[in-house]
Amino acid sequence: MQNYKKRALLILYYWPPEGGVGVRRWLKFSKHLVELGWEVTVFTAKKQSYLNEDKHLEKDIHPNIKTIKCPIWEPYIYYNRLSSNTSAVNTTKIKTIISGMISWIRANIFIPDARMFWIFPSIKYLNRELKHNPVDIIISSSTPHSSHIIGMYVAKKNNIPWISDFRDPWTQYYFLQNLPNSKLTLNIHRRLEKSVLRDSSLVITVSDFLRNDFLNRGAKNAEVILNGFDEEDFNISDLTFNTKFTLIHAGSLEFERNPSVLWEIIASISSELPHFKEDLRINLIGKIDDKIIQQMNDLGLSENLFFSSHKPHEEIIPALYKSHILLLPIPKSIGSDRGIMPGKMYEYLRVGGTILAIGPTDGDAAKLISDTKAGKLFDFNDLQGIKTFLIEKYHLYKENKFERNQMSPLISSISRKEIANKLSNLMSKLVNQNE
């Protein structure tokens, strides 16, 4: 038996002061791993700027965690400049050409992603670092998938067990599928994905569907580690609902996630049901695609729409508690959408609000929502089902009968503290096998 603390190295691109779901998964797990006896070192990128800065999250970093930051050159600095210049161009044709060029470069030059320039400096740095400060296990988390390339080479060089964590799919994810990839580019992605899955001591991911898919794609060993929620984030005293019938979505809403059918249904109900429109509030928190805002304006919902590009996480939880309907759109991804489990879903479950999800009805998210009786997931094209659901909930609101769901034992079991025990046991098993 070891007479020292087990040492884990986490390779994470997203880390406070960056905000977002991708940060919170390992920010919370790392804290619980320290409490379970692990010595944790986080290796992350030293950035010039942050897309979703949330300095409030820095207080959640456990004081015993060592953080190492390696500088990164990010082409997004120039991408943003080009995009800004493109928006100033008046000619639609020129805008389209420039936008297409930028997208092609992103897809076919930056492989596996735009953080590729972090890979080789990080490998060099970590190989040198581990000579003086060895660890027992390495964990890399994606996206970006560049973190897995770093983990793969460093683990192999130093003969250390390595866990690759997939918060989302790789080649089966809508983001990659929607880029203008060449056949050569797609083949490179497939080969890289296969290498990562094959060489990982363990692959962990967020759903049963993705676990089985990764096993079919070459993973030797794969387990499900749900995102979960952190109980201490929910110490909220004011649990009253808003006076307005409030629908909320917390998180970025890219065009690919746009539940366009929902906005059309809401516009339809607004024109048919007396007082619905004047009672309605749509609260969108996060980066919202301009096309979504335009669609809602075109449907006459501008006066009902309230959105903010970013809020600290500690302000989002109270906003969830005050909302009647918690929106959960799942993007269409060929071959993987049944396995997508948005991190916000677990906070929705803990809050006890009513979830309205749109996605594959035979997916893992649909099953969890059904098992917890926390709402309902509708097919992408189930207009009538969504409409009936919203009208029923609105009538409950008007009759002052809208109630919060009680936290069931099943929801309690998916707290991050509980899940961290499973994660710690899996890590210990790999370390013991390597001794």
Buried (B, 14 or more C-beta within 10 A) or exposed (E): EEEEEBBBBBBBBBBBBBBBBBBBBBBBBBBBBBEBEBBBBBBBBEBEEBBBBBEBBEEBBBEEBEBBEBEBEBBBEEBEEBEEEBEEBEEEEEBEEBBEEBEBBBBBEBBBBBBBBBBEBBBEBBEEBBEEBEBBBBBBBBBBBBBBBBBBBBBEEBEBBBBBBBBBBBBBBBBBBBBEBEEEBBEBBEEBBBBBBEBBBBBBBBBBBBBBBBBEBBBEBBBBBBBBBBEEBBEEEEEEBBEBBBBBBBBBBBBBBBBBBBBBBBBBBBEEBEEBBEBBBBBBBBBBBEEBBEBBEEBEBEEBBEBEEBBEBEEBBBBBBBBBBBBBBBBBBEEBBBBBBBBBBBBBBBBBBBBBBBBBBEBBBBBBBEEBEBBBBBBBEBBEBBBEBBBEBBEBBBEEEBEEBEBBEEBEEBBBBBBBEBBBEBBBEBBEEEE
